[in-house]
Amino acid sequence: MKNITLFISLLFCISGITAQNRWKILDKEESGYAAGGIMWTVGNNDIHTDHIEMSGKHISVILTYGTDPNGLLVSKKLLVFPMLRTIPNDTHASLMHTFADDARPVIKINKRVIQEKASSFYLKGIWESTSDIGFNSVLRRELTPSVDKPHAVEKFTITNNGKDAITVDIEDMQKTSRTHQENGVYGAYEIKAETHNSGVFKVQSGKSVSFSVVYSGRRTSSAAFTNIDIDKEIAQRKEFTDLIFKNIQFNCPDKTLNKMFDFAKIRSMESIYETKAGLVHGPGGSRYYAAIWANDQAEYANPFFAYTGYDTAIESVLTSWKWFAKYMNPQYKPIPSSIIAEGDSYWNGAGDRGDQAMIAYGAARSALALGDREKAKEVWPLIEWCLEYCKRKINKNGVVASDSDELENRFPSGDANLCTSSLYYDALVSACYLGRDLGIPQKQLKEYKTLAEQLHKNINSFFGADVQGFDTYRYYEGNDILRSWICIPLTVDIFERANGTVDALFSPLLWTKDGLLTITGDKTFWDRSTLYGLRGAFAAGAKERALPYLTDYSKRRLLGDHVPYAVEAWPEGNQRHLSAESALYCRVVTEGIFGFRPTGLNSFSITPQLPNDWEYMQLKNIIAFDKKSIDIDVNKVQDRIKTDIYINGKLVKSIKGKSGQKIDIEL
């Protein structure tokens, strides 16, 4: 069976699995759109709608847009205000309101109401569209959430491309909704859409007129928003995008992978909210705001944020540590899976999901990468507590027991699952690195090392199994069909069953056009496991097997029908753009392709996996280890690769070797 599935998998890859691209990358300015973004040019009978989430510190906008059967523009905005809390003040208690197409002011040209026939769309941190509106004129829209205020702005620009002057009449529109005081934690709220710069304008040939709509939410007890500078709001969002593009850059011969990496950085680091208890990263998706999770934040996002150099993201890492640490207790009752409602409450509806392993794993990795001794000392008690908790949960088989896993009983996970034990193993390894630099007693660190070594053996002996013809892992005792999370050991450098696991991951039993199925025979996929799987395959050295799948996945997510970010899942959640999945995409590159791994407060290792068809790859401007700037430059030199490492612009190491050779760096 194994040989058959491998053959089918090879045919699946060779025959071409790439969907038709709807969007294209702009290498230079085109149609008035800036270089560096992606554009969809609407064709004849091109009927399609999509949705995208964009976030600032006080608002998230989920925009549904596209073309209707008549080719007219579709634009519907769901606004989320994470700090305008509703009652009950639970996980999903962010104030939300939808503005449909009728939240646009009536626009008349020469006394006739216009219609917007969409001609193109553009994305690069903000959303833009261009429509033909008749009268030899076009309408350009630019929509963005405010970077730091609870409103979004949409700028409309009408350009007269005809020979004769036109008269443009823009309605002074205002739509207001108020909530009932008893339904809000902070009383009544007001949500408003209103026109700025309405009026009647004479527009000469070749000239333009602009106006805007501001969408806002506030407590009725607070002052109304005034003097909003629309152009400044748009400029600030573009500045944010440019900053994110400059921080930690990935360059390789495949421009789709480069651009997907850039866009993933936007989504992962825009979704940070300024709560009353500090900056916190949140998944989004119209449900998960002003709250943190042991998987999304501690495990997925924080280890990446720690070497981005983006201060807002790093501050969210520190806040998450503080929030989780509040729940440490001498009885070793589990820390809740999620701290919600701006830190005021918690959720633990699935019991212990292995959350302590997730927290220890993420906290240790991010503390190492930050390289700040004082901050590491602050988080060490949390790491130490979580490691002890997991130790107390080791069962008779020598692996870590938990009530469920991060999928929260959507699929069976038994009494002890592969994911929890693997994360605990990696946390122990990181704790040894961190504890050494913090001066933790050798006896304690030796115990961690011994535990890690024994757990490594037990993971292979207890979970290792022949599953559906593949020499891989069962996810839990009694599991006899393939699960996507068999990739987890590969991401923590457990490679004894790497070949069989990679074969299983890329077999038709698990891999689909949308990535990994959660379980053989089902239709459900979660991008998080797909991204872990790709990262693990690269880390295991299966770069030639993994690259076509990473390329296809990236094209589908960046340039296909639902763009431009990694998604949560399907059918659950309608493929929401949850933000931590985008951090996991970046980690496919940093930890999978480059094998970046912090090994101390001032040291790291890399294991570059340069694909055979690539002449080069680069990671530029990693900011880590007490704010040092690190560049990694890998080039093919005949049948070997040359790796150059620069610290603050100075070459500190140059080594020739084989692809997949580990390199240790002491700073």
N, C-alpha and C positions, 0 to 999 in steps of 0.2 A: 504493500500500500504506500509506503514511504516513497519508493521510486516513482510510482504513478503520480502521486501528488506533486512531487518535485518537477516532473515532466510537464504537467498541466500548468504549474506555476510559471515555468519558463516560457511556455507558449503564451500564457496570459501577459507576460511582460513584453515578449518580442512582438506580439500582434498589435501592440499599441493600445494603451489604456487611457490615453490623455483625452479628456473631453474637449470639445470645441471651445476655444477661448472667446468670451464675449468682450473682454477688456484687453487693452494693450498698455504696455509701459511706455511712457513718454521720455525718450532720451534727450529731447530738446523741446522748447516751447512749441506748442501746436494749438491752433484754434483759440489762441489767447490763454491757454492753460499752461501753467509753469512746468518746466522739466522736473522729473523726479516723481511725478504722480502717475496714476493710471486713468485711462479714458475709455468710455464706451461710446462709440458712434452708433446712433440708432439707425437701423436700416429700414427698408420698406416692410410693413407688416411685422415689425419687431415688437411684439407685445410681451412685456416682461416686467415683473416687479421684484424688488429685493428689499432687505432691511439691514441697517447698519446702526451700531451704537457708538456714540461719541460722548465723552465725559469731561467735566471740569471738577474743581474741588467742591462745588455746591450744587451741581446739576448733572443729569445724564439725559441725553436725547436719543431716543430710538426712532429713527426715521424710516418709514416705509415709502419707497419712491419707485418710479419707473414710468411705464407707458400703459395706457388703457387700450381697449380694442380699437379706439379711434385714433390712436397715436398721441393722445393728449397726456400732458404731464400728470402723474400721480404724486402727491406729497402729503403725507400724514405723519404727524409728530406726536409721539408719546413722551411727555416730559416727566422726569423723576426728580424729586427734591428730597435727597436722603436725610437732611437735617430738619425737615418739616415732618415731624413724626405724628402718625395717626394712632388711634386707639382701637384694638389693643396694641401695645408697643412691642410687637414681636419682630421676627426676622423680616417680614414683608411689609412693615409699617411705614414705608416711605410714601409721602404724598405723590400721587400720580394724576396726570390729566392729559387727555388727547385733544389735539387740535387737528382737524381734518382740512380738506381743501378750502372749506368756507372760512378759514381763519386767514385768508389772504384778502387784502382790500380789493374792492372792485376797481379794475383798471380799464379806462376807456381811451381810445385813440380816435380823434376826430368824431367824438360822441358815440362811438360804437364799442361795446364790451369786447375785450380781446379774448382769445383762446390761446393756450400755450401748447404748441405742437413740439414735443421734445425732439431735439436733434442730437444732443450729446450730454454725457455726465462725466464728472471728474472727481477723483478722491486723492487727497494728500493732507490728511489731518483735518481738513474741512471738506464739506460736500458742495459741489457746484453743478449747475445745470445750465444749458443754453437751449432756448426754445424760439421757434419761429412764431411770431405773433401777428403776422400780416403787416400791411402798410409798409412793406420793405424794411421791417424793423425786427430786432431780436431782443429777447429778455434774458439776461444773465442773473442767476441766483447764487448767492454764497451763504451757506448756513454753518454756524459753529456754536458750540456751547461756550460760554464765558470761561476763561481760565480760572477765575477766582471769585465769581459772583453767581448768585442763584438766578441767572437768566441766560437765554440763548438769543442770538441775533441772526436775522436773515436779511441780507442786503439784496435789493432788486435794482438792476441797472438796465434801462431801456436805451438802445442805440438806434438812431435813425440812419439807416443805410440808403434811403431813397434820395431823390433829387429835391423834393419839396419838403418844406417844414411841416411838422405834425403837431397837433395839440394833444397833450397827455393829461388826463384827469385821474388823479389818484385819490381814492376814498379816504376820508379821515375815519378809519375803522378802529373800534375798540370792542373786544369781547372779554368779559370778566365773569369769573365764577368764584363764589365764596363758600367755604365749608362751614359746617355748624361747629360752634365752639366746643360742644361736648364730645366731638369726635377727634379733637386734636390734643396732643400732649401739651402743646404751647398755645392752646386756644384756637381761634378761628384763623383760617388762611385765605389768602386771595391769590388766584391764578389769573393772569391777564395776558392777552395778546393785543398789541396796539401799534398803529402806524406812526412812524416818525418821518417827517418831511412830506406830508401829504399836500395836495393842492393841484392847481392847474398850471401846466408848464408848456411853453412854446419851445419845441426842440427843432433846431435847424438841421439841415442835411449834414451828416457826419458827426453830429453831436450826441450827447447822452444826458440822461437825467437819472438820478438815483434816489431811492427812498428805502425804508427798512421797516421790518416788523420785529418788535422785541417781545419775547415770550418770557414771562417772569413768574416767580412765586415768592410770597413773603407772609410773615405773620401780620395780621391786620393791626396789631399793636405796635408794629415797627413802621418807620417812615417809608413812604413810597419811593420807588427808584426815579431819579431825575438826572438830567444832563448825561445820559449815556452816550459815550463817544463810540459810534458804530465802527468806524474805521480803526480805532484803537483796539477794540475788542477783537476784530479780525486779525489785526497785526500781531497782537499778543499770542493768538493761537498759532499763527504762522511761525512766530519766534519759538514757541514751544516745540513745534514740529521740527524746525531746523536744529534746535538743541538736541532733541532726541535722535535725529539722524546722525549728528556728529558724534554722540557718545557711543562708544563700543561699536565699531564698524566692521562688517564682514564683507570681504571682497573675494570673488572667485570668478572663473570664466562664465558661469551661468548667471545672467542678470536677473532671472526670475527668483533664484534663491537669494541673491543680494537684496532685491526689493522686498521680498516677503519678510526677510529679517528686519529691514527698516520699518515696515508697517507693523510687524509684531511688537517692536519696541514701543510704537505709539500706543497701541491698545493696552499693552501690559502696564505702561507707566502713566497713562492719562487717568486711569480709574482709581484715583486716590482722593479720599474725601476728608474735608477738614471738619471733623466732629468736635464736640465740646471737650472730648478727652484725648485729642490729638489726631494727627494725620493717620488714616488707615486705608490700606488697599482693600478694595472690594470687588467681587466677581462681576456684579452688574446683572444684566439680563432681565431687567424689570423686577427682580425679586431680591437681590442680595447686595445690600448697601449698608454703609455705616456699621459694618460688622466684619469679623474675621473668622476664618476656618483653619483648622489644623492642617488640612490638605492644601486648599487653594493658596493660602498665604504662607504658612510656615514651611510647607514642603515644596510647593511649586514655584512661587514667585520670589520669596525672600533670598534664596541662594543666588538667584540671578541678579536681583537688585543690588546685592552687596558689591558687585564689581561693575556697575554701570556708571558710577560717578554722578548720578542724578540725586541731588540732596533730598528732594521731596520723597522719592522712593526709599531712600535710606532711612529717613525719619519714620516712614511707615513701618519699616522693619523693626526699629527700636520700640515703637508704640505696640506692635503686636507682641513683642517679648513681655512688655509690662502687663498687658492685658491677660495673657496666659498665666504669667507668674502669680497673679492675684489669687489663683485658684489652687496653688500648691497647698498641701495639708499634711499633717503628721500621720494621718490614718491611711494615706496613699489611696484615697478615693480619686477616680480619674478626673483630670481636667476636662471640662466640657468640650465637645467637638467644635462649638462655635460660640464666640462672645458677640452679643448682638446689641442693638439699640444704643449705639454710641458708647458701648462699654457698660451699660446699666444692667444688662441681663445676659442670659445664656440660653443655648439650645443644646440638648444632648439626646434627641429623640431616637437615635439609633444605638444608644449605649456607647460602650467603648469601641470605637472603630479602628483601634490601633493608633489613636490620636497622640499618645505619648511618644510613640516611635516616630511619628511624623514631625512632632515639635522638636524632639531632640535632634533628628536628622537635619532639619532645616536650620535650627538655631546654631548648631555646631558648624555647619558648612558656611553660613553667612557670617558668623563671628570670625572664623578664620580668614575669609576673604576680605572683610573690612580691615583687619589688621590693626585694630585699635585696642590696645591692651586694657584700658579702663572699661570700655564697653564690653569687652569679652569677660572681664571680671564680673560685671553686672549680670550678664546672662548665664554665667557658669552655674549658679545654684539651680536655675530652671533646667538646664541640661542634665545636671547631676540628679535632680529629683526624677526627671522623666526616665533616665537610664535605670534608676533603682526601681521605679514602678514596673518597667518592662521585665527586669530581672525577676521580680516577684510573680510575674505572670508566665514564666517559663514552665511548661507542662512536663509530663513524664517522658515525652518524646524529645525533649530538649529544644522545643521551639516555642514561640510566644503566642499565648492564647489571647483572643479578643472576641467581643460580641459580634462584630461585623467588620466590614472594611469600608473604604470611602464611598462605595456605591450603596451603602446604607440599606442592605437587605433587598435591593432590587434583584440581585442574583445571589445564589447561595455562596457562602464563604466558610462554612463549617465553624468549628470551635477554635481553629488556629489556621491562619491563611499565610500564603507565601509572601505577600506584600509586607505585612507587619514585621515578620522576622527579618526580611531583607533590609528594611529601613532601620530596624534596631541594630543590625549588624553594621551598617554604614555609620550610624550615629556613634557606636562604640569606637570605630576606627578614627573618626573625626575627633572624638573626645580625647583619644590618646595624643593626637597631634596638638590639640588645643591645650590640654592639661600640662603637657611637657613645657610649653612656652609660658604657662601661667604659674609654674612652680608647684603644681598639685603633687602630693606625696607619691613617690614611686610605687608604693604598695598598692595604692588605689588604681593607678594607671596600669600596673601589671595585671590586676584583676580584670580591668576592662579588656586588656589585650587577650587574656586567657578566655574570657567570655566570647569575644569576637571569633577567636580561632575555633572554639568548640561549636559556636552557632553556625559558622561557615560549613563545618562538617555536617552538622545536623540538618541544615537546609538541603544539602545534597542527598543525604541519606533518607530523610523523612519525606521530603517533597519530590525528590528525584524519582522519575517513573517513565515507563513507556506509555504514552498517551496517544491513542489513535495512530500508532505506528511511528511515533517520533520519540526520540530519546531526549526528553525534556522534563518538565515539572508538572505534577498535579497541583492545583491551586489550594486544595485542602484534602484532608483524608476522605476517601470515597469518591472524589472527583475523577471521572473517567473520560471526559471530553475536553477538548482544548479551550483554554481561556486566554484572553489577550494579555493578562497580567503575568503570564509566564516570562515576560520580558524583564521583569523587575531585577532579578539577580544580575543580568548583564549590565545594568546601570550602576551597580555597586561593585563591579569588578569580580563577580563570581562567574567564572567562564568554563567550568568543567563540562557543562552541558550546552555550551554555546552553539555548536554546529547544529544539533538537533532542534534547539530552540529557534534559531534563525530559520531553519527549514520550515518549522511549524508556523512561525509568524507570517512568512511569505507564501504559504500554501493557500489554495483556494478554500480550505476549511476555515481560515480566519481572515485572509485579506480580501477586501472588496474595493470597488472603485472609490469608495469614501474612506478607506483605511481599514483598521482592524475591527472585526466583529467582537463584541464582548465575549461571546461564547459561540462555539460551533453550532450551526443550525438555527440561530436566532437572526433577527434583522437589525438589532440594536448596535449602534456604534457610538463610541465616545472618543473625541479627539485626544483626550489626555492619554489614553492607553496607546493610541496610534503614535503619538509623539514620544512617549516612553519607549515604545518598540523600536522606532527609528533610531533614537538615541542609543539604545542598547545594542542594536545591530552594528552601528558604526563603532561603538566602544569595543565590541568584540572582534573588530577587524574585518567585518563582512561588508566593507565599503562598496564593493562592486555589486553585491546583491542589493544593498540598501539604497544606493543612489538613484536608480530609476524610480523607485517608489517615493522617495523624498521629492524628486523632481515633479512627478505626476501630482502628488498631494499638493505641492506648492502652487502649481499651475491652476489646479482646481479651486483652491481657496483664494488665491490672489486674483485670478483672471477669468474664473468661470462664471457660474450663475449666481453664486452667493459669496460676495467678496466684502472686504479684502483680508479677513482675519481667520485664524483658527476658531472653531466653534466648540460648543459644549457637547451636544449629543443629538441623535435622531433615533426614534421619533420624539423622544422627550425634549421639550423646550424649543421646538422649531429651530434648531441649530442657532441658538443664541450666541452672541459674541462675548462669552464670558472671558474676562481679561487674563486670568492666570494661565489659560491655555496658550495664550500668545507668549508668555514667559517660557513655557515649556518648549515652544517652537525654537526660541532663541537658544535654549539649552541643548537642542539637537546639534546645533552648530558648535557652541562653546565646549560642551562636555562630551558630545559624541564625536564630531568630526575632528576637533582639536584636542579632546581628552583633557581639558583644563580641570585641575583638581587642587584646591588649596591644601597644603600639607603643614602649615604653620602660620603664625601671624606675620611671617616675613619670608614665606617660601611656597612654592607650588610645583606641580609636575604637569607636563603636557605629553600627550601621546598622539601626534598628528597622524591622521588617516587620509593622506592625499590620494584621491581617486586616480586611477591610471590615466584617464583622459584629461586630467587637469594639469596644466603646467605650473600653477601656483595657487595659493590661497593665503589670505591675510586676516588677522584679527587686529584691529587698530584701536588704540585709545581705551583699552581696559583700564579702569581706575580702581585700584585695589591696594591692599596692604599699606594702609595709612596714606591713601590718596596718591600712590605712585602711578604714573602712566606707563602702561605696558603695551608694546607692539610685538606681534608674532608674525613673522614673514616666512612662509614655507614655499620653496621652489624645487621643481624637478631638475635634477642634474644627472643626465643619462639615466641609469637604472636605479639611482638613489635619490634621496631628497636632502636638501640643505635647509636647515631651520635656523633662523636668526632671531634672537630675542633682544629687544631694546627696552631699557628702563629709562624713563624721562628723556628719551631721544638718544641715549647712548647705548651702543652695542655692548652687551654684557656676555653673550654666549652665541657661538656659531658652531653648529655641529652637522656633520654629514652622516647619514645613516639610512636605514630602511623605513619605509612607511609603516607606522605602527610601533616604532621604537620609542620607549618611554624616556623622557628627558626631565631631569630634576633641576630646579632653579632655586638658588638661595639668593635672596636680595640683600 
